[in-house]
Every structure is written in structure tokens, then in C-alpha cells.
Amino acid sequence: MRSLSAGKFFWYPTATARDTRSCKSLGRTAEPQLNILLQRRSYSSRAPANGKHPNAQISRGIFDFDFFFAPRHSIHAAAKRSLAITQPQPQISGGLPFEVDLVFLSGVEKKGSEVMTRLAHLTGSQLDARLAQKEAEFESRFEDTFKLSGKVQGEKEIEVGRAALSNMIGGIGYFYGQSRVAIPAELRPQEPEPGSPDYWLYWPAALFTAVPSRSFFPRGFLWDEGFHQLLISRWDRSMSLDIIGHWLDLMNIDGWIPREQILGAEARSKVPEDFITQYTSNANPPALMLAIRGLARSLESDIKQGRAKEEDIEYFKTIFPRLQAWFNWFNTTQTGKEPGTYYWHGRDSKTIRELNPQTLTSGFDDYPRASHPTDDERHVDLWCWMAVAADTMALVARLTGEPHESYEATAEGLKNLKRLNEMHYDMDSGHYYDFGLHTEEVKLRWKEVQDPNTGVTQRILRRVVLKKPKLGWVKHFGYVSFFPFAMRIIPADSTIMGHHLELLTNHRLLWTNFGLRSLATTSSIFMKYNTEHDAPYWRGPVWMNMNYLILSALHGYSQEEGHYKSTAGILYPQLRENLIRNVVQRYYESGYIWENYDLRSQGKGQGSHPFTGWSSLILLIMAEMY
């Protein structure tokens, strides 16, 4: 972590700084003259004495993660000499390799040896010794937690696992601000004043959260956070509970949570204007339920063994009304025409630029859905998410003494294979599909269009429908088709299970040597651009979050008695090894963990990087923690 690997290191301190020692003090500026001598790689976030985070009701309180390990491409500098920097815009540069300690030191206006004594404690050999101690402590705790020795080939894999965890923890931040929420159409003035905004500001809110990528996505995403907490909860349960509490504190009276948290001017500066406003009709996968279910199962085990902490039980009692409101919101706003079905709202039925209208709300942005969005749609992934949510609600209700029967009944209904098959299973192909108004005969074609205001003619790529759509299966096989498998809704002894294991290994469908691709090569939209500029995103590349879910299911089925236990047991280590080998190889080639991996270039990383959000699940895959 102490060296840079390429190029030059440029660092520009500003004239003011935020005190990051306490969440409560965020936003406070330092003295006009900032004296900068060392940036430590520790972060401490301490709550007030009452144990409650400011601006949040369910926060857990005290966190102190003094050390995290990131061996490559980091911007920590450790010094051989001290620098007192007081100029308004100083610059430090150097040829590689070089090291420098940067210290934030207050009270330097005092004279005498006190400042130098303090400086000596924070730099040089004393810093080296402290860091070595913390590194050893980290490595010991890491091995005690994940027990990778014997589960992976060697130190190279363990180093990648450490980097995955460290950067996930290092990406946790504290944000404060107000989301923009679109004014519902029925509440908008008929004749709005010129220049008046078409949004309301959410209440000022705090959010303690991990982020997918500090450089490219430095903000909270609702469905990403569910996957983040699968890892963070294994490392620091209390921290995970606090983060989940902050997210639930963002819920409005109806049970809706904004899916993307763009809080404050700095966060907004990283997001295109068109994507800032959130819509109260739109959902996002309730992936937090995965983490909550895992934490609840852990508490259930603690209760049975008589070692449960009262504060943990009280925590679940506190969040239960929020979970209840969230669950009810889904069941009143995202339901389909057929009883017990669901569909993602928020698709654009009037687009003339997109090959297939995006479904941003599902998390699978450009994954192909019905070509013509209507309220006749049924989305199989949302059905399965709701099955997980109902199962989680039933568990939390039992643990907290709340009525649980209705949640258990809902979970059983959504796990009913006969009903699921009626709504989503194509008997001819043996695939699970979405349902909707659809045609395959849609193309993007260039057309010359004249601007009526300027008279300027330009070529644009427009959507052309060549055949009238009709209601039916949306025959695109990919991640969405595997949701009943990934969420373990398919019974272990079902013939459908056996067929899905065959589908899994079909190289024309999802199987590659680098993990499972997101869309089958047989799809008409495989690796197709959605607009002139929108490259394929969920139309082929390998994504770690879905590979983790499917691998988790394979592991579970390999442990469960049934006709296909042995087959699942054979496929599980093959897929696991493919994922680990590719991520480790690409890490050592490039120095990064990536957003996704491109099968066309033999599994090379692509997209934003470093991406140590859900791609860090590679550590749980190494540790076989599901």
C-alpha cells in the first residue's frame, strides 16, 4: 500500500478541510491555513454518547476500522522526510518509486519542540512500526474470519482476497444531503411558473454506506448495498447493522427508498442531470433482504445457543416496522395484472432511440425485456426477489415475536412451482422467461432528421419496429432466466432442476471459462448496442453478483439430498475455479478488480475500475461463504 506503481503522484491540498474524525463533524471546515504533514490510512467514526448516529434513528453507533490493506495502485504515501506545506495550492511530484508521509496536524502555530515530537510519532520508523503491527493484526483477523488457507491455491489468491475486503471497507463513506424526488404527475401544477423545478427535495438525510467504485460511482446504490453487506457483515456485524439502519432511515411514509443516493453538490457533480431525479413509483431490487436474512439467521443461531445479545434482538425489533413498510410498498406498487405477479415499473414506452427500452429499476439496465412496455408485463426476477423478501420477513417476525403467518404463506405461494411455471415457464424450451408485449423484429436504423427550429439536418439512429408485437414469452435467456435457480425456488429433486444444470454448462448459453455470461449467445440482442452510444452492459459480460448467487445455489443444491446432488457437486467447483482464476489473473495483469469481465477478450476486466463493490464477493467465493 505504500508505493505507487506507475506514472507520477500529484497531490493538491486545499485551503480548508473537513474533520473526518466524527460523522457528527462532517461539513465543519478547518482553519483557513491548513498545515498538512501526513494523511494516515485510518478512519474513525464515533457516535455521540447516546449511541445514536446524528440524523439517523436505526444507526448502531461506534465504528473504528483503523487499518485496511490494499497492496496495489493505492495513493498512500509514506515518507523518508517531512514536509511542512502551507501554501494555498502546493504540488508534490516525484519519479517512481518514491514514498512520502502526509500528516494532518492541528495546533502547529505553537512554538517549540512539541510539534516536532508529535510529528515524529506520526511519521518515519514509528509509523512504520505501527503500520507493521496493524498489518499483522489485519492478516491474522482475515485468516480467522475467512480461513482461505487450504481453500485457494496460494498467497496470490489470498492477496486478492485481502485487497477485495480492504477496498470494500475503504469505500465506506458518510454522505449528507437531499435527494431530488420527481413531483408526481397528479400533483404538478397545470401551469407551472417558468423555470420552476419539476422535483421536490427529500428531507436532509445522512447515509453511512459502502459504494460500488470510489472513482466512478462514489455514492450509495440500494441494490448494490445488499451485496456489499453480504461481505461486510462477515467482517464487522455491527458496522453492517449500522449501514442497513441508515438505508432504512431513508424510507418515506409509504415505504419507498430512493434507489440511488445522490446527496450533496459533490455527489451531483458526478451524475448526469437526467439521472439525478428519483421517482417514487420506481423500485430497485430488495437485495438488502439477502443480507438481513443472513444476519437474522445468525441471530437465530445465537438465540438457540443462548449467546444472543439483547441489543441485536432490539435492533431487529426496531427495523421490523421499516421492513414491513418496504415489503408492503412492493406489494402495492409493483404488482402485475395476474394475482401474485410483479413487474418493474419505470420503463419508457415511448422511446424512439433504444433498441429495447431499459429497465433501470431492475438493476439489469439494458437486459432485454418486452419490446413494448405495458402493465401486462410479468418479470420473473422480481417474483423471485419477493419470494426472498417474504421469507426474510417471516424469519424476522418470528425472531421478534411479531405475527409471521401471513409472510410464511406469501413465501410458500411464491415458491409454489406450479404457479411459478404457469406465469413464467416455457414448456417448449424449458426456460424461465418474462412475459409481455413483445416482438423480435426491432432494429436500429439511421435516419436523417431536420431540426424544425434551426433547419439543420442530422443523422440519428432510431428504433424501427418491423413486426407488430404480441403478448407472450420474452425469449431471451440469461441471468433473469436463472433467478428461480439462483434463489433456490426450484426443488432439488425436480426434473426442472436437472434441466437447469444442463443449461448451465451449455457454452452457447451462459457457461464460459471466466464465469457465467449475463446473456446467451442465442439471444438476438446478445452484445448489441442499445443506442448509438450505449454499449452492451448486461448483454453478455460476466458479473460477479449474479455469479455469486448462482454459485451459492449450486453449493446449496450440492449439499441437499436429491437426484441431482452429485451433478451440482461436480459443477460447483468448476464454476468457482473459473471465477477465482480469472479475477486473480486480471488483478495481477492490471492491478484492479473490475466492474465486469469481457468474454470477447478472454475474460479481461472492463467497465469502471477499481470496482470493489459487489465484485469483492470474489472473497466470499474463495471462502465458500454463502
C-alpha positions in Angstrom: 0.0 0.0 0.0 2.9 2.3 0.4 4.1 2.6 -3.1 2.7 3.8 -6.4 3.2 1.6 -9.5 3.1 3.9 -12.5 3.2 7.5 -13.6 3.6 10.4 -11.2 1.9 11.2 -7.9 0.3 14.6 -7.8 -1.5 15.8 -4.6 -3.2 19.1 -4.2 -4.3 20.0 -0.6 -7.0 22.6 -0.4 -7.2 25.7 1.9 -9.9 24.1 4.1 -10.6 20.5 5.1 -13.4 18.5 6.7 -12.8 16.9 10.0 -13.5 13.2 9.3 -12.9 12.0 12.8 -16.6 12.1 13.6 -19.7 11.7 11.4 -21.1 14.5 13.6 -18.4 16.9 12.5 -18.7 16.4 8.8 -19.0 19.6 6.9 -17.1 21.6 9.5 -14.2 23.5 7.9 -10.7 23.7 9.4 -8.8 26.9 10.0 -8.1 29.0 6.8 -4.5 27.9 6.9 -4.2 24.1 6.5 -0.9 22.7 7.6 -0.6 19.2 6.0 2.1 16.8 7.0 0.6 13.3 6.9 -2.5 11.5 5.7 -3.0 8.4 7.8 -4.8 5.4 6.4 -7.0 5.1 9.5 -10.6 6.2 9.7 -12.6 6.6 12.9 -16.3 7.3 13.0 -17.6 7.7 16.5 -21.1 8.4 17.5 -22.3 10.5 20.4 -22.5 9.1 23.9 -26.2 8.1 23.4 -25.1 5.6 20.8 -27.2 7.1 18.1 -25.9 8.5 14.8 -26.9 12.1 14.1 -29.7 12.3 11.6 -30.5 8.5 11.8 -32.7 6.6 14.0 -31.5 3.0 13.5 -27.8 3.5 13.4 -25.7 1.3 15.6 -23.1 3.7 16.9 -19.4 3.2 17.3 -17.0 2.1 14.5 -13.3 2.2 14.3 -11.6 0.5 11.4 -8.0 1.6 12.0 -6.4 -0.3 9.1 -7.2 -1.7 5.7 -4.8 -3.4 3.3 -4.6 -2.5 -0.4 -1.4 -3.7 -1.9 -1.6 -2.2 -5.4 -2.4 1.1 -7.1 -3.1 2.9 -3.9 -2.5 6.6 -3.1 -1.0 6.2 0.4 2.4 7.8 0.6 4.9 7.1 3.3 7.8 9.4 3.9 11.5 9.4 4.3 11.4 13.2 5.1 8.8 15.5 6.5 7.2 18.4 4.5 5.5 21.3 6.0 3.1 22.5 3.4 1.3 25.8 4.0 1.0 27.3 0.5 -2.6 27.6 -0.9 -2.0 25.3 -3.8 1.2 23.2 -3.3 2.1 20.3 -5.6 4.1 17.3 -4.8 5.5 15.2 -7.6 8.2 12.6 -7.9 9.5 9.8 -10.1 8.6 6.3 -9.2 9.1 4.6 -6.9 9.0 7.2 -4.1 7.4 7.5 -0.7 6.2 10.4 1.4 4.3 10.8 4.6 1.5 13.3 4.6 0.2 14.3 8.0 -2.8 16.4 9.0 -1.5 18.1 12.2 -3.5 20.7 14.1 -2.1 23.3 16.5 1.1 23.9 14.6 1.0 27.6 15.4 2.6 26.7 18.8 6.3 27.1 19.1 8.9 24.8 20.5 9.6 21.1 20.1 6.1 19.9 20.8 5.1 20.0 17.1 8.2 18.0 16.1 7.6 15.5 18.8 4.1 14.9 17.6 5.3 14.7 14.1 7.9 12.1 15.0 5.2 9.9 16.5 3.2 10.0 13.2 6.0 9.5 10.7 9.1 7.6 9.9 10.1 4.5 11.9 7.3 4.9 14.5 4.7 5.0 11.7 6.4 2.0 10.1 6.3 0.0 13.3 2.6 0.9 13.9 1.6 0.0 10.4 3.5 -3.3 10.5 1.7 -4.1 13.8 -1.7 -3.2 12.3 -0.9 -5.2 9.1 -0.1 -8.3 11.1 -3.3 -7.9 13.1 -5.3 -7.5 10.0 -3.8 -10.6 8.3 -4.4 -12.6 11.5 -8.1 -11.5 11.7 -8.5 -12.0 8.0 -7.4 -15.6 8.2 -9.5 -16.2 11.3 -12.6 -14.9 9.5 -12.3 -16.3 6.0 -9.9 -19.2 6.5 -8.6 -19.1 3.0 -5.5 -21.3 3.7 -6.3 -24.7 2.1 -9.3 -23.3 0.1 -7.3 -21.5 -2.5 -4.1 -22.3 -4.4 -1.8 -19.9 -2.6 -0.7 -16.5 -1.5 -1.6 -14.8 -4.8 -5.3 -15.6 -4.3 -5.2 -14.6 -0.6 -3.7 -11.2 -1.5 -6.5 -10.6 -3.9 -9.0 -11.5 -1.2 -7.3 -9.1 1.2 -7.5 -6.3 -1.4 -11.1 -7.1 -2.1 -12.1 -6.7 1.5 -9.8 -3.8 2.2 -11.1 -1.7 -0.7 -14.7 -2.6 0.1 -14.2 -1.3 3.7 -12.1 1.6 2.3 -15.1 2.6 0.1 -17.4 3.1 3.1 -18.3 6.8 3.4 -20.6 9.2 5.2 -22.9 11.3 3.0 -25.3 14.1 3.8 -27.7 15.9 1.6 -31.1 15.9 0.0 -32.3 13.7 -2.9 -34.3 15.1 -5.7 -37.7 13.4 -6.0 -39.9 13.9 -9.0 -43.3 15.6 -8.3 -46.0 13.1 -9.1 -47.9 14.0 -12.2 -51.2 14.4 -10.3 -49.6 16.9 -8.0 -47.9 19.1 -10.6 -49.4 22.5 -11.3 -51.3 22.7 -14.6 -49.5 25.9 -15.5 -46.1 25.8 -13.7 -44.1 29.0 -13.5 -41.3 29.3 -16.0 -38.1 27.9 -14.6 -39.8 26.2 -11.6 -38.3 22.8 -10.8 -40.2 19.6 -11.5 -38.9 18.0 -8.4 -39.1 18.2 -4.6 -36.2 18.0 -2.3 -36.2 15.0 0.1 -35.6 15.8 3.7 -31.9 16.4 4.7 -30.6 12.9 5.4 -27.4 11.2 6.4 -26.2 7.9 4.8 -23.4 5.7 6.0 -22.8 3.3 3.2 -20.3 1.4 1.0 -20.0 2.4 -2.6 -19.5 0.4 -5.8 -16.5 2.3 -7.0 -14.9 5.3 -5.2 -13.6 6.8 -8.5 -16.7 6.3 -10.7 -19.7 5.5 -8.5 -18.9 7.4 -5.2 -22.4 7.2 -3.8 -24.9 4.7 -2.4 -26.9 2.3 -4.6 -29.8 0.4 -3.0 -29.4 -2.9 -4.7 -25.6 -2.9 -4.7 -25.7 -2.3 -1.0 -27.4 -5.6 -0.4 -24.5 -7.4 -2.0 -21.9 -5.2 -0.2 -23.4 -6.2 3.2 -23.0 -9.9 2.4 -19.3 -9.3 2.7 -19.2 -6.5 5.3 -21.4 -8.4 7.7 -18.9 -11.3 7.8 -16.1 -8.9 8.8 -18.0 -6.5 11.1 -21.5 -7.4 12.0 -22.1 -4.2 14.0 -20.9 -2.0 11.1 -23.2 -3.8 8.7 -26.2 -3.3 11.0 -25.5 0.4 11.2 -25.3 0.7 7.4 -28.5 -1.2 6.9 -30.1 1.1 9.5 -29.0 4.2 7.7 -30.6 2.9 4.4 -33.9 2.1 6.2 -33.9 5.6 7.6 -34.2 6.9 4.1 -37.6 5.3 3.7 -40.6 7.7 3.2 -44.0 7.2 4.8 -45.2 5.0 2.0 -42.2 2.6 2.4 -40.3 3.8 -0.7 -36.5 4.1 -0.6 -34.7 6.2 -3.3 -32.7 3.7 -5.3 -29.7 6.0 -5.9 -28.4 8.3 -3.2 -27.0 11.4 -4.8 -26.6 13.5 -1.7 -25.0 16.9 -1.8 -23.4 19.1 -4.6 -20.3 16.9 -4.8 -22.3 13.8 -5.4 -24.5 15.5 -8.0 -21.4 16.7 -9.9 -20.6 13.1 -10.8 -24.1 12.3 -12.2 -25.6 13.4 -15.5 -28.5 15.7 -14.8 -31.1 13.3 -16.4 -30.3 10.6 -13.8 -30.4 12.7 -10.6 -34.2 12.9 -10.0 -35.7 9.8 -8.3 -39.3 8.6 -8.9 -41.5 7.3 -6.1 -43.2 4.8 -8.4 -39.9 3.1 -9.2 -38.3 0.3 -7.2 -34.9 -1.4 -7.1 -34.2 -5.0 -6.1 -34.7 -5.5 -2.4 -31.2 -7.1 -2.2 -30.8 -5.8 1.3 -33.1 -8.6 2.3 -30.3 -11.1 1.4 -28.0 -9.5 4.0 -30.8 -9.0 6.5 -31.8 -12.7 6.2 -28.2 -13.8 6.7 -27.9 -11.6 9.8 -31.2 -12.8 11.1 -30.2 -16.4 10.6 -27.0 -15.7 12.6 -29.1 -14.2 15.4 -31.4 -17.2 15.3 -28.4 -19.4 15.8 -27.2 -17.2 18.7 -30.6 -17.4 20.4 -30.6 -21.2 20.2 -27.1 -21.3 21.7 -28.0 -18.8 24.4 -25.4 -16.2 23.4 -27.6 -13.7 21.6 -27.1 -10.0 22.6 -30.2 -8.1 23.7 -29.1 -5.1 21.6 -29.2 -7.3 18.5 -32.7 -8.5 19.2 -33.8 -4.9 19.9 -32.2 -3.9 16.6 -34.4 -6.3 14.7 -37.5 -5.2 16.6 -36.6 -1.6 15.7 -36.2 -2.3 12.0 -39.2 -4.6 11.6 -41.8 -1.8 11.0 -39.5 -0.4 8.3 -39.1 -3.8 6.6 -42.9 -4.2 6.8 -43.5 -0.9 5.2 -40.9 -1.7 2.4 -42.4 -5.1 1.8 -45.9 -3.7 1.6 -44.8 -0.9 -0.8 -43.6 -3.6 -3.2 -46.9 -5.4 -2.9 -49.0 -2.4 -3.7 -46.9 -0.6 -6.4 -45.0 -3.3 -8.3 -47.7 -6.0 -8.8 -48.9 -7.2 -12.1 -52.4 -7.8 -13.6 -52.3 -11.5 -12.7 -52.6 -12.2 -9.0 -49.3 -12.8 -7.3 -47.2 -11.5 -10.2 -44.9 -8.5 -10.4 -43.2 -6.2 -12.9 -40.7 -3.4 -12.7 -42.2 0.0 -13.3 -40.4 2.9 -14.8 -39.8 1.7 -18.4 -40.2 4.2 -21.3 -42.9 3.0 -23.6 -42.4 6.0 -26.0 -38.7 5.7 -26.7 -37.6 6.0 -30.3 -33.9 5.8 -29.6 -33.5 2.5 -27.7 -33.4 -0.9 -29.3 -35.0 -2.3 -26.2 -36.4 0.1 -23.5 -34.1 -0.1 -20.5 -35.3 -1.4 -17.1 -33.0 0.6 -14.8 -35.2 -0.2 -11.8 -34.4 -3.9 -12.1 -30.7 -3.3 -11.7 -30.1 -5.1 -15.1 -30.2 -1.8 -17.0 -30.2 -3.0 -20.7 -31.1 -6.7 -20.2 -33.7 -7.4 -22.8 -37.3 -7.3 -21.6 -40.6 -6.9 -23.6 -40.0 -4.7 -26.6 -43.2 -2.7 -25.8 -43.5 -1.9 -22.1 -47.1 -2.2 -20.8 -48.7 -3.1 -17.5 -49.3 -6.6 -18.9 -45.6 -7.4 -18.1 -44.5 -10.1 -15.7 -40.9 -10.1 -14.6 -39.6 -13.4 -13.2 -36.6 -11.9 -11.3 -38.9 -9.6 -9.3 -41.1 -12.6 -8.5 -38.1 -14.3 -7.0 -36.9 -11.2 -5.2 -40.3 -11.1 -3.5 -40.0 -14.7 -2.5 -36.7 -13.9 -0.7 -38.3 -10.8 0.8 -41.3 -12.8 2.2 -39.0 -15.5 3.5 -36.9 -12.8 5.3 -40.0 -11.1 6.7 -41.2 -14.4 8.1 -37.9 -15.1 9.8 -37.5 -11.6 11.3 -41.2 -11.7 12.5 -40.6 -15.0 14.3 -37.4 -13.7 16.0 -39.1 -10.5 17.2 -42.4 -12.0 18.3 -44.4 -10.4 15.5 -47.2 -12.2 13.6 -45.4 -14.2 10.9 -48.1 -16.5 9.4 -49.0 -14.2 6.5 -45.4 -13.8 5.5 -44.9 -17.6 5.6 -48.0 -18.0 3.5 -46.8 -15.5 0.9 -43.4 -17.1 0.8 -44.9 -20.5 0.2 -47.1 -19.1 -2.5 -44.2 -17.6 -4.3 -42.2 -20.8 -4.0 -45.1 -22.8 -5.4 -43.5 -24.3 -8.5 -46.8 -25.0 -10.3 -47.9 -21.3 -10.0 -44.4 -20.1 -10.9 -44.4 -22.3 -14.0 -47.9 -21.1 -15.1 -46.7 -17.5 -15.1 -43.1 -17.8 -16.3 -42.1 -21.3 -17.6 -41.9 -22.0 -21.3 -42.5 -25.8 -21.6 -41.1 -25.9 -25.1 -37.7 -24.6 -24.3 -37.6 -25.4 -20.6 -36.6 -21.8 -19.9 -38.0 -19.3 -17.4 -38.9 -16.1 -19.2 -40.5 -12.7 -18.7 -44.0 -12.2 -20.2 -45.1 -9.1 -22.1 -46.0 -7.3 -25.3 -43.0 -8.3 -27.5 -41.6 -8.7 -30.9 -38.1 -9.7 -32.0 -38.4 -7.6 -35.2 -36.9 -4.4 -33.8 -33.9 -2.7 -35.4 -31.9 0.5 -35.0 -31.6 2.4 -38.3 -30.1 5.6 -39.4 -32.5 8.4 -40.4 -32.0 12.0 -41.4 -34.0 14.4 -39.3 -34.3 18.2 -39.7 -34.4 20.3 -36.6 -37.6 22.5 -37.0 -36.0 25.4 -35.1 -32.7 25.6 -36.9 -33.3 23.8 -40.1 -30.1 21.7 -39.6 -30.3 18.2 -40.8 -28.7 15.5 -38.8 -28.4 11.7 -38.8 -29.8 9.9 -35.8 -30.1 6.2 -35.0 -33.8 5.4 -34.5 -35.8 2.4 -33.4 -37.8 0.8 -36.1 -40.5 -1.9 -35.4 -40.8 -4.3 -38.3 -43.4 -6.6 -36.9 -46.4 -5.9 -34.7 -45.8 -7.1 -31.1 -48.0 -9.6 -29.3 -48.4 -10.8 -25.8 -46.2 -13.8 -25.0 -42.8 -15.0 -23.7 -39.9 -12.7 -24.0 -37.5 -15.3 -25.3 -34.1 -14.0 -24.1 -32.2 -16.5 -22.0 -29.8 -15.1 -19.4 -29.4 -14.1 -15.7 -33.1 -13.3 -15.3 -34.0 -16.8 -16.6 -31.8 -18.3 -13.8 -33.4 -16.5 -10.9 -35.7 -19.4 -9.8 -32.5 -21.5 -9.6 -30.4 -18.8 -8.0 -33.0 -18.2 -5.3 -33.4 -21.9 -4.8 -37.1 -21.9 -5.6 -36.7 -25.0 -7.9 -37.0 -28.2 -5.7 -33.8 -30.2 -5.6 -35.4 -33.4 -6.9 -37.4 -31.6 -9.7 -36.7 -32.6 -13.3 -36.5 -28.9 -14.0 -33.5 -28.8 -11.7 -31.8 -31.4 -13.8 -32.6 -29.5 -17.0 -31.2 -26.3 -15.4 -27.9 -28.0 -14.6 -27.7 -29.0 -18.3 -28.5 -25.4 -19.4 -25.8 -24.1 -17.0 -23.0 -25.9 -18.8 -24.1 -25.1 -22.3 -21.4 -22.9 -23.9 -23.8 -21.4 -26.3 -25.9 -20.1 -23.4 -24.1 -18.8 -20.2 -21.1 -21.0 -19.5 -17.6 -19.6 -20.2 -14.2 -20.3 -18.8 -14.4 -17.0 -16.9 -17.8 -17.3 -15.2 -21.4 -17.2 -16.4 -22.2 -14.6 -19.0 -25.2 -12.4 -18.5 -27.0 -13.2 -21.8 -26.9 -16.2 -24.0 -25.2 -16.0 -27.4 -28.5 -17.3 -28.9 -30.3 -14.0 -27.9 -31.0 -11.6 -30.8 -29.7 -8.8 -28.5 -26.5 -10.5 -27.4 -23.8 -7.9 -27.2 -25.9 -5.4 -29.2 -25.7 -1.6 -28.6 -28.9 -0.2 -27.2 -28.4 3.2 -28.7 -25.7 4.7 -30.8 -23.6 5.3 -27.7 -24.9 2.8 -25.1 -22.6 -0.2 -25.3 -23.9 -3.6 -24.1 -23.9 -3.8 -20.3 -26.0 -6.7 -19.2 -26.0 -8.3 -22.6 -23.0 -10.7 -22.4 -20.3 -9.6 -19.8 -19.7 -11.7 -16.7 -20.9 -10.0 -13.5 -19.8 -11.2 -10.1 -23.0 -10.6 -8.1 -25.1 -12.9 -10.2 -22.3 -15.5 -10.4 -22.2 -15.4 -6.6 -25.9 -16.1 -6.3 -25.9 -18.9 -8.8 -22.7 -20.4 -7.3 -24.4 -20.1 -3.9 -27.4 -22.1 -5.2 -25.1 -24.7 -6.8 -23.3 -25.1 -3.4 -26.7 -25.5 -1.6 -28.1 -28.0 -4.1 -24.8 -30.0 -3.8 -25.5 -30.4 -0.1 -29.2 -31.2 -0.4 -30.5 -34.7 -1.0 -32.0 -35.1 -4.4 -31.5 -36.7 -7.8 -29.0 -34.0 -8.9 -26.9 -33.6 -5.8 -23.8 -35.2 -7.4 -24.2 -33.2 -10.6 -24.4 -29.9 -8.7 -21.4 -31.1 -6.7 -19.4 -31.5 -9.9 -20.4 -28.2 -11.5 -19.9 -26.1 -8.3 -16.1 -26.4 -8.1 -15.7 -25.9 -11.8 -17.6 -22.6 -11.8 -15.9 -21.5 -8.6 -12.4 -22.2 -10.0 -13.2 -20.3 -13.3 -14.3 -17.2 -11.4 -11.3 -17.2 -9.0 -8.7 -17.9 -11.7 -9.9 -15.1 -13.9 -10.3 -12.4 -11.3 -6.9 -13.2 -9.8 -5.2 -13.3 -13.2 -6.8 -10.0 -14.3 -5.9 -8.4 -11.0 -2.2 -9.2 -11.4 -2.2 -8.1 -15.0 -3.9 -4.8 -14.4 -3.8 -4.1 -10.6 -7.5 -3.9 -10.4 -10.7 -5.7 -9.6 -13.2 -4.7 -12.3 -16.9 -3.9 -12.7 -17.4 -6.9 -15.1 -15.4 -9.2 -17.3 -15.5 -9.4 -21.1 -15.8 -12.8 -22.6 -14.7 -11.5 -26.1 -11.3 -10.6 -24.8 -10.7 -13.9 -22.9 -12.1 -12.6 -19.6 -10.3 -9.3 -19.3 -11.8 -6.7 -16.9 -13.8 -3.9 -18.3 -16.0 -1.0 -17.1 -15.2 1.1 -14.1 -12.1 0.2 -12.0 -11.3 -0.2 -9.3 -14.7 -1.7 -8.7 -14.7 -3.2 -5.3 -18.4 -3.2 -4.7 -20.1 -6.5 -5.4 -17.0 -7.7 -7.4 -15.4 -8.1 -4.0 -17.7 -11.0 -3.5 -14.9 -13.0 -5.0 -13.6 -13.2 -1.4 -16.7 -14.9 -0.2 -16.4 -17.3 -3.2 -12.9 -18.1 -2.2 -14.0 -18.6 1.4 -17.1 -20.6 0.3 -19.3 -18.4 2.4 -22.9 -18.3 1.0 
